[in-house]
Amino acid sequence: MARPIHFNAAVIGLVWSCFVLAGSGATAEARVPFGSGICTGIFENDGDSSPAFSPDGSRVAFTRDLLTDPAIMVWNMRTHRLRRVAAGQRPSWSPDGKSLVFNRTITPAGPGGGTCIYKEDDLFVVDLRSGATPVQVTDTPDRSESSPSWGRNGRITYAFNGGLAIGGGIASVNRRGSNLRILVSASGSDYVYFASPSWSRDGKRLVYAAGWDLFVSGGTRVRPKRVTSGIQERSYMEPAWSPGGGRIAFTQVEGFTTSVHLMRSDGRGVHRLADGLEPVWSPITQSIVFVTERRVSHPSGPTTEDCLYQLRIDRTAIPRPLLPQSKQPADCRVS
C-alpha cells in the first residue's frame, strides 16, 4: 500500500520537492503547495497491510492494494471467508465489532485549479451488517486525518496533520464526526508529524507517534511521556497495546530497515521480535499480526510485496502467514 512518511523537504520553485528512499530501494517523490510546511512522501508497496483485530479476535480487517485503489478487507478466521468492504486504508473496529472506521485518500486541486500530488485523508465509517455506503465523518481540506482508533467509549481518535501553519496532533470525535476534542497539538516551530494513536484496552492510556518518538498519555490533564529516544537515523512508529496493557508492540525504523519490537509501557525492556512493521495484538491469544515486506522479482525489475504474518510470542516460533495461500496476494505465496 502507499504509506505516508514525514521527512525534511527542500523548497524548489513554488512547491516542496521531497524525496524518500523506501525500504525496497525505490525512490518516490511527493509535492505539496509551497508554504504548507508538510510533505508526505508516498511509496507504493502492493499487497496487504494495516491489520486490525476485531474485539472478539475472530476477524482481521486490513488494507489490500494490488495496483488499484486500496480496499478494506475482512478475514474471518473461523469461516475462512475473505470479504471486501470498501475503498480505503487503515481500518479500526468499533467496540461492538459491527462497524469499521478508516481513512480514504483524496487528491484535492492545486493552486488555481491545477493539480498537485498532495494526498489528503478523511475518515469514513461503514456498517458491516447493512453493507451500506460508508459515511464520511471528517471533511477538512486544509489537513489530513488518518490512523483512526475506535475507543471503548465510542469515540474515534485519530492523527491530524496540516503543516507548520495549521499544525498537527491527536484528536477525537464521535461516530458522526461531531463533538471534536483536541487531545494533543503542536504548530509552528513545535510542529512534528503525528500518527498512529492507540488506546489501551481499559481506555485509560493513549500511545501515539510524534516526530521520531512514541509518547504515552494517561489522560487529557496528564503531560504525555516520551517512552523512546529517537533520532533521525532511528525512529519509532505504529505502536499497539497488548491486551493486558503492560506492553507495547511497535515498529523501529533504522536506515532502510523496519523491525517489530516489544517494550514495557514505560519504555523499558525493549527486545526485537522480527523484521516487519505495523504490529497489532490479538485480543485473545499471545500473538501478533504484522506486515512483512517480501522482495519479489518481476520482468520490469525487483519490487516489494506487503504480506501479513502472525507470530506467537509466548513460545519459540517462527512467523507464519495469516492467510491461506489461496487468499494471499500472488507474490506473498510461499512456493
C-alpha positions as CSV (number, residue, x, y, z in Angstrom):
1,M,0.0,0.0,0.0
2,A,1.0,3.6,-0.1
3,R,2.5,4.6,3.2
4,P,2.9,8.2,4.3
5,I,6.3,9.1,5.8
6,H,7.3,12.5,7.1
7,F,10.7,13.9,6.2
8,N,12.6,17.1,5.6
9,A,11.9,18.9,2.4
10,A,13.7,21.4,0.2
11,V,11.9,24.4,-1.5
12,I,12.2,24.3,-5.3
13,G,10.1,26.8,-7.1
14,L,6.6,27.1,-5.8
15,V,6.4,23.6,-4.3
16,W,8.1,21.5,-1.7
17,S,10.0,18.8,-3.6
18,C,10.6,15.9,-1.4
19,F,12.3,12.5,-1.8
20,V,12.5,9.4,0.3
21,L,14.3,6.1,-0.2
22,A,11.8,3.3,0.6
23,G,12.7,0.1,2.2
24,S,12.6,-1.6,-1.2
25,G,15.2,0.8,-2.5
26,A,12.7,2.6,-4.7
27,T,12.6,6.4,-4.6
28,A,9.3,8.3,-4.6
29,E,8.6,12.0,-5.0
30,A,5.8,14.0,-3.5
31,R,4.9,17.7,-4.0
32,V,2.7,19.9,-2.0
33,P,1.8,23.7,-2.3
34,F,4.6,25.9,-1.1
35,G,4.1,27.2,2.5
36,S,2.1,24.2,3.7
37,G,5.1,23.1,5.8
38,I,4.3,19.4,5.4
39,C,5.5,16.9,2.9
40,T,4.1,13.4,2.8
41,G,6.2,11.0,0.6
42,I,4.2,8.2,-1.0
43,F,5.9,5.0,-1.9
44,E,3.8,2.3,-3.4
45,N,4.1,-1.2,-1.9
46,D,1.5,-3.6,-3.2
47,G,-0.1,-6.3,-1.0
48,D,-1.7,-6.5,2.4
49,S,-1.1,-4.1,5.3
50,S,-2.6,-2.2,8.3
51,P,-4.1,-5.2,10.1
52,A,-6.7,-4.7,12.9
53,F,-8.3,-7.4,15.1
54,S,-12.0,-7.4,15.8
55,P,-12.8,-7.1,19.6
56,D,-13.5,-10.8,19.9
57,G,-10.4,-11.8,18.0
58,S,-12.3,-13.8,15.3
59,R,-11.7,-11.4,12.4
60,V,-8.9,-9.3,11.0
61,A,-9.5,-6.2,8.9
62,F,-6.7,-5.0,6.7
63,T,-5.8,-2.9,3.6
64,R,-5.3,-4.7,0.2
65,D,-3.6,-2.7,-2.5
66,L,-3.0,-4.6,-5.8
67,L,-2.2,-1.9,-8.4
68,T,-5.7,-0.5,-7.8
69,D,-7.3,1.8,-5.3
70,P,-6.6,0.3,-1.8
71,A,-9.6,-1.5,-0.3
72,I,-10.6,-2.6,3.2
73,M,-10.8,-6.4,3.5
74,V,-12.1,-8.5,6.4
75,W,-10.8,-12.1,7.0
76,N,-12.9,-14.3,9.2
77,M,-10.6,-16.8,10.9
78,R,-13.5,-19.1,11.9
79,T,-15.3,-19.4,8.5
80,H,-12.2,-18.7,6.3
81,R,-14.2,-16.1,4.4
82,L,-12.5,-13.1,2.8
83,R,-14.7,-10.1,2.2
84,R,-14.1,-6.7,0.5
85,V,-15.8,-4.0,2.5
86,A,-15.0,-0.6,0.9
87,A,-12.2,1.5,-0.7
88,G,-9.9,2.9,2.0
89,Q,-7.0,2.3,4.3
90,R,-6.0,1.7,7.9
91,P,-9.2,0.2,9.4
92,S,-10.2,0.2,13.1
93,W,-13.1,-1.7,14.7
94,S,-15.9,-0.3,16.7
95,P,-16.1,-1.6,20.3
96,D,-19.1,-3.8,19.3
97,G,-17.4,-5.2,16.2
98,K,-20.3,-4.1,13.9
99,S,-18.6,-1.2,12.1
100,L,-15.2,-0.1,10.8
101,V,-13.7,3.4,10.7
102,F,-10.9,4.0,8.1
103,N,-9.2,6.8,6.2
104,R,-9.7,7.4,2.5
105,T,-7.2,9.4,0.4
106,I,-8.5,12.4,-1.6
107,T,-6.3,14.3,-4.1
108,P,-7.5,18.0,-4.0
109,A,-6.9,20.5,-6.7
110,G,-3.8,22.5,-6.6
111,P,-3.5,26.4,-6.6
112,G,-5.5,28.0,-9.4
113,G,-7.4,24.8,-10.1
114,G,-4.3,22.9,-11.2
115,T,-3.2,19.5,-9.8
116,C,-0.7,18.7,-7.2
117,I,0.5,15.4,-5.7
118,Y,-0.7,16.3,-2.3
119,K,-2.6,13.5,-0.5
120,E,-5.4,14.5,1.9
121,D,-7.1,11.9,4.0
122,D,-10.6,12.0,5.6
123,L,-12.3,9.5,7.9
124,F,-15.2,7.2,6.9
125,V,-17.4,4.8,8.9
126,V,-19.0,1.7,7.3
127,D,-21.7,-0.6,8.9
128,L,-20.7,-4.2,8.3
129,R,-24.2,-5.6,8.8
130,S,-26.0,-3.5,6.3
131,G,-23.3,-3.1,3.8
132,A,-24.4,0.5,3.3
133,T,-22.2,3.2,1.6
134,P,-19.5,4.4,4.0
135,V,-20.4,7.7,5.8
136,Q,-17.8,10.4,5.8
137,V,-17.2,11.7,9.3
138,T,-14.4,14.3,8.7
139,D,-14.0,16.9,5.9
140,T,-11.1,19.3,6.4
141,P,-9.4,20.3,3.1
142,D,-6.6,22.1,5.0
143,R,-5.3,19.0,6.8
144,S,-5.3,15.2,6.7
145,E,-6.9,12.9,9.2
146,S,-5.6,9.3,9.4
147,S,-4.8,6.3,11.5
148,P,-8.1,6.2,13.3
149,S,-8.5,4.2,16.6
150,W,-12.0,3.5,17.9
151,G,-12.0,3.6,21.7
152,R,-14.2,1.6,24.1
153,N,-16.0,4.9,24.9
154,G,-17.3,5.0,21.4
155,R,-15.1,7.9,20.3
156,I,-12.8,7.8,17.3
157,T,-9.3,9.0,17.9
158,Y,-7.1,10.0,15.0
159,A,-3.9,11.8,14.0
160,F,-4.3,15.1,12.0
161,N,-1.6,17.0,10.2
162,G,-1.7,20.3,8.3
163,G,1.9,21.6,8.3
164,L,3.5,24.4,10.2
165,A,0.7,26.9,9.9
166,I,-2.2,24.6,10.7
167,G,-0.3,22.3,13.0
168,G,-1.0,18.7,13.9
169,G,-1.9,16.5,16.7
170,I,-4.2,13.8,18.1
171,A,-8.0,14.5,18.2
172,S,-11.2,12.6,18.7
173,V,-14.8,12.8,17.5
174,N,-18.0,10.8,17.9
175,R,-19.0,8.4,15.1
176,R,-20.9,11.2,13.4
177,G,-17.8,13.4,13.3
178,S,-19.0,15.9,15.8
179,N,-18.0,16.9,19.4
180,L,-14.4,17.4,18.4
181,R,-11.8,17.2,21.2
182,I,-8.1,18.1,20.7
183,L,-6.0,15.8,22.9
184,V,-2.5,16.8,21.8
185,S,-1.4,19.5,19.4
186,A,1.6,21.4,18.1
187,S,2.2,24.1,15.4
188,G,4.8,26.5,14.1
189,S,8.3,25.7,15.2
190,D,7.0,23.0,17.5
191,Y,5.2,21.1,14.8
192,V,6.1,17.4,14.2
193,Y,4.3,14.7,12.2
194,F,1.7,12.9,14.4
195,A,0.5,9.3,13.7
196,S,-0.9,6.0,14.9
197,P,-2.8,6.7,18.2
198,S,-3.7,3.5,20.1
199,W,-5.8,3.2,23.2
200,S,-5.1,0.6,25.9
201,R,-7.9,-1.9,26.3
202,D,-9.2,-0.2,29.5
203,G,-9.4,3.1,27.7
204,K,-7.2,4.9,30.3
205,R,-3.9,5.3,28.4
206,L,-3.1,6.5,24.9
207,V,0.1,5.9,23.0
208,Y,0.9,7.7,19.7
209,A,3.8,8.6,17.4
210,A,5.1,12.1,17.1
211,G,8.3,13.0,15.2
212,W,10.8,10.3,15.8
213,D,9.3,9.0,19.0
214,L,6.5,7.3,20.9
215,F,4.5,9.0,23.7
216,V,2.2,7.7,26.3
217,S,-0.6,9.8,27.8
218,G,-2.6,8.9,30.9
219,G,-5.4,11.4,30.2
220,T,-6.2,14.9,29.0
221,R,-4.6,16.6,32.1
222,V,-1.5,14.4,32.2
223,R,1.5,15.5,30.3
224,P,2.5,12.9,27.7
225,K,5.6,10.9,28.5
226,R,8.2,10.1,25.8
227,V,9.0,6.4,26.0
228,T,11.6,6.1,23.2
229,S,14.7,8.1,22.3
230,G,14.5,8.5,18.6
231,I,17.0,10.3,16.3
232,Q,16.9,11.0,12.6
233,E,18.7,7.7,11.8
234,R,16.4,5.6,14.1
235,S,12.7,6.4,14.6
236,Y,9.7,4.6,16.2
237,M,6.2,4.3,14.9
238,E,3.0,2.3,14.8
239,P,2.5,1.4,18.5
240,A,-0.1,-1.1,19.7
241,W,-1.0,-2.0,23.2
242,S,-1.0,-5.6,24.5
243,P,-4.5,-6.8,25.7
244,G,-3.3,-6.5,29.3
245,G,-1.9,-3.1,28.9
246,G,1.6,-3.9,30.2
247,R,3.4,-4.0,26.9
248,I,3.6,-2.1,23.6
249,A,4.5,-3.5,20.2
250,F,5.9,-1.0,17.7
251,T,7.9,-0.6,14.5
252,Q,11.5,0.6,14.7
253,V,12.9,2.2,11.5
254,E,16.7,2.3,11.3
255,G,18.2,3.3,8.0
256,F,16.1,1.4,5.4
257,T,15.2,-1.5,7.7
258,T,12.0,-1.9,9.7
259,S,11.6,-4.3,12.6
260,V,8.9,-5.2,15.1
261,H,9.8,-4.8,18.8
262,L,8.2,-5.1,22.2
263,M,8.7,-3.0,25.3
264,R,7.0,-2.4,28.7
265,S,4.6,0.5,28.8
266,D,7.3,2.7,30.5
267,G,9.7,2.2,27.5
268,R,11.9,-0.3,29.3
269,G,12.7,-3.9,28.4
270,V,12.9,-3.4,24.6
271,H,13.5,-6.5,22.6
272,R,13.2,-7.3,18.9
273,L,10.7,-9.8,17.6
274,A,11.1,-9.9,13.8
275,D,11.7,-8.0,10.6
276,G,8.5,-6.2,9.7
277,L,6.2,-3.3,10.6
278,E,2.6,-2.4,11.6
279,P,2.2,-4.9,14.5
280,V,-1.2,-5.5,16.2
281,W,-2.1,-7.8,19.1
282,S,-4.7,-10.5,19.1
283,P,-7.1,-9.7,22.0
284,I,-7.5,-13.4,22.9
285,T,-4.1,-15.1,22.3
286,Q,-0.4,-14.2,22.8
287,S,0.1,-13.5,19.2
288,I,0.9,-10.5,17.0
289,V,0.0,-9.9,13.4
290,F,2.3,-7.7,11.4
291,V,3.4,-6.8,7.9
292,T,6.5,-8.4,6.2
293,E,7.9,-6.8,3.1
294,R,8.8,-9.7,0.7
295,R,11.2,-9.0,-2.1
296,V,10.0,-10.4,-5.4
297,S,11.3,-10.4,-9.0
298,H,9.3,-9.2,-12.0
299,P,10.2,-8.8,-15.7
300,S,10.2,-5.0,-15.0
301,G,12.6,-5.4,-12.1
302,P,12.6,-6.3,-8.4
303,T,9.9,-4.9,-6.2
304,T,8.4,-5.5,-2.7
305,E,5.1,-7.0,-1.7
306,D,3.4,-6.5,1.7
307,C,2.3,-9.7,3.3
308,L,0.6,-10.4,6.6
309,Y,2.2,-12.8,9.1
310,Q,1.3,-14.0,12.6
311,L,3.7,-14.8,15.4
312,R,3.1,-16.4,18.8
313,I,5.2,-14.6,21.3
314,D,4.6,-16.9,24.3
315,R,6.7,-19.6,22.7
316,T,9.7,-20.0,20.4
317,A,8.2,-19.9,17.0
318,I,8.7,-18.5,13.5
319,P,6.2,-16.2,11.8
320,R,3.5,-17.9,9.8
321,P,1.3,-16.4,7.0
322,L,-2.0,-15.2,8.4
323,L,-4.0,-16.1,5.3
324,P,-4.0,-19.4,3.5
325,Q,-2.2,-19.3,0.2
326,S,-5.4,-19.2,-1.9
327,K,-6.4,-16.0,-0.2
328,Q,-3.0,-14.3,-0.3
329,P,-1.7,-11.8,-3.0
330,A,0.1,-13.9,-5.6
331,D,3.6,-12.6,-4.6
332,C,3.0,-13.5,-0.9
333,R,2.5,-17.2,-1.6
334,V,5.4,-19.3,-0.4
335,S,6.5,-21.6,-3.2
